[in-house]
Amino acid sequence: MKTSFIFREYIWIIETLRREGKVTLRDLSLRWQLNGFGDGQPLSRSSFTRYREAILEIFGIDITCTRGSGFEYYIRNAELLEGNTVQNWMVSTLAIGNIVSDGLNLQQRVALERIPAHSEYLGKFFEAMSSGFCVKIKYRKYGAEEDQEYEIEPYCLKLFKQRWYVLGKYTAYDTGHMFEEPETRMHIFCFDRIVDLTVGDRYFLFPSHFKVEEYFRYAFGVFVDPALEPERILIRAFGMEKYYLDDLPLHESQKKVMEGQDYADYELVLCPTSDFFHQILSRGHRIKVLEPSWVVDEVLDLIRHTLRLYDPSVDGRECVQAISGTSDHKTPD
C-alpha cells in the first residue's frame, strides 16, 4: 500500500476520535467502510492495533481503550491536538492535504498562500537537534553586504507568518578587544537569510529545563527582548473587528474584558516588541491601544512617522487626535 494512503488512514482515525471522543471498534469499523477505506473490508482488531502503534510512534498520539463497559477507544493525550503544538500542526496540515488531494479536479478554484520554503534546512535542523550536534550557518542580514558565519546550538524551531525560524545559542567574540571575554547569546535566525548550512561535528547538551512554550510565552511573534518585562495591554476593537479577534486572537493571553454596542475591549499580557506594533498598525483604525500609556505613545509616534512619509508638511496632530479619541471616531460596518 502506498505510504500516502496509509497516512490518509492514520489521519482519518485521529480526526474521527478527536471529533467523537470515544468510539467502539465496531462503530469505527462501520465508518471506516462507509468512507471507502480498506477496500470496503471491516477494520480488524489486529490492523487497528498496528495503526495505533504507528500513530503513537509518528505523532506521539496515544490511542487507548476504556476498561469498563463498551471498550471504547479514545485519545489519552488529546491535549496534544490543541493549541500551537507540533502534533496539532501536523495532523491539521495532513488532513487539509487529504481534502485538497481528493479535490484536485477543482484545483483551478482553490487559491492558496505561499508555503514556507527551505525544506532542506528544516530537515538538517531536525537531524542536528535529534543527534545533538551544532549547526554551522552562513547568514546575511537584511541590508548587509557580507555573510556572517555562526556555529549555533539549535534549541528550537518556530513557524511565524509563513516563515521558519531557528532559535540558536552561540558564542560571540569581540574582535576589537584582545582580552574581552566571549559572550554567550541567544538569537533567532530566519531561514530566508541563511545562505548555507551544514551539520557540524561538535556535540552540545540541550538543557532539560528549557521549555519552548515558556521562552516564547510573552512574545508576540519570534522576537524576545530580555530587557522587556511583560505588560498588561488593553486594546479596543471597533465594529466587525471584535469578531475577527474572537475567532483569531492576537495572542494566547488574549481575554475579552468588556463589550459595548459597537466595540469590545481585550486584555493581552506580552512584551510589546516591534512585531507587535506592526500588527497593531496593520489593523488601522479598527484597533486602538488604551493602556499602558507608553505603548500608546509608541503607536502614536509610529503613526506620525507614517504620515510624514506621505506628506512631510503634516505633523500628524489631527490624525493622532482622532485615533486617541479626542475627535469623532467612525468604525467600519
C-alpha positions, 0 to 999 in steps of 0.5 A, a space after each residue: 500500500 502506498 505510504 500516502 494512503 496509509 497516512 490518509 488512514 492514520 489521519 482519518 482515525 485521529 480526526 474521527 476520535 478527536 471529533 467523537 471522543 470515544 468510539 467502539 471498534 465496531 462503530 469505527 469499523 462501520 465508518 471506516 467502510 462507509 468512507 471507502 477505506 480498506 477496500 470496503 473490508 471491516 477494520 480488524 482488531 489486529 490492523 487497528 492495533 498496528 495503526 495505533 502503534 504507528 500513530 503513537 510512534 509518528 505523532 506521539 498520539 496515544 490511542 487507548 481503550 476504556 476498561 469498563 463497559 463498551 471498550 471504547 477507544 479514545 485519545 489519552 493525550 488529546 491535549 496534544 491536538 490543541 493549541 500551537 503544538 507540533 502534533 496539532 500542526 501536523 495532523 491539521 496540515 495532513 488532513 487539509 492535504 487529504 481534502 485538497 488531494 481528493 479535490 484536485 479536479 477543482 484545483 483551478 478554484 482553490 487559491 492558496 498562500 505561499 508555503 514556507 520554503 527551505 525544506 532542506 534546512 528544516 530537515 538538517 535542523 531536525 537531524 542536528 537537534 535529534 543527534 545533538 550536534 551544532 549547526 554551522 550557518 552562513 547568514 546575511 542580514 537584511 541590508 548587509 553586504 557580507 555573510 556572517 558565519 555562526 556555529 549555533 546550538 539549535 534549541 528550537 524551531 518556530 513557524 511565524 507568518 509563513 516563515 521558519 525560524 531557528 532559535 540558536 545559542 552561540 558564542 560571540 567574540 569581540 574582535 576589537 578587544 584582545 582580552 574581552 571575554 566571549 559572550 554567550 547569546 541567544 538569537 533567532 535566525 530566519 531561514 530566508 537569510 541563511 545562505 548555507 548550512 551544514 551539520 557540524 561535528 561538535 556535540 552540545 547538551 540541550 538543557 532539560 529545563 528549557 521549555 519552548 512554550 515558556 521562552 516564547 510565552 510573552 512574545 508576540 511573534 519570534 522576537 524576545 527582548 530580555 530587557 522587556 518585562 511583560 505588560 498588561 495591554 488593553 486594546 479596543 476593537 471597533 465594529 466587525 473587528 471584535 469578531 475577527 479577534 474572537 475567532 483569531 486572537 492576537 495572542 494566547 493571553 488574549 481575554 475579552 474584558 468588556 463589550 459595548 454596542 459597537 466595540 469590545 475591549 481585550 486584555 493581552 499580557 506580552 512584551 510589546 516588541 516591534 512585531 507587535 506594533 506592526 500588527 497593531 498598525 496593520 489593523 488601522 483604525 479598527 484597533 486602538 491601544 488604551 493602556 499602558 500609556 507608553 505603548 500608546 505613545 509608541 503607536 502614536 509616534 509610529 503613526 506620525 512617522 507614517 504620515 510624514 512619509 506621505 506628506 512631510 508638511 503634516 505633523 500628524 496632530 489631527 490624525 493622532 487626535 482622532 485615533 486617541 479619541 479626542 475627535 469623532 471616531 467612525 468604525 467600519 460596518 
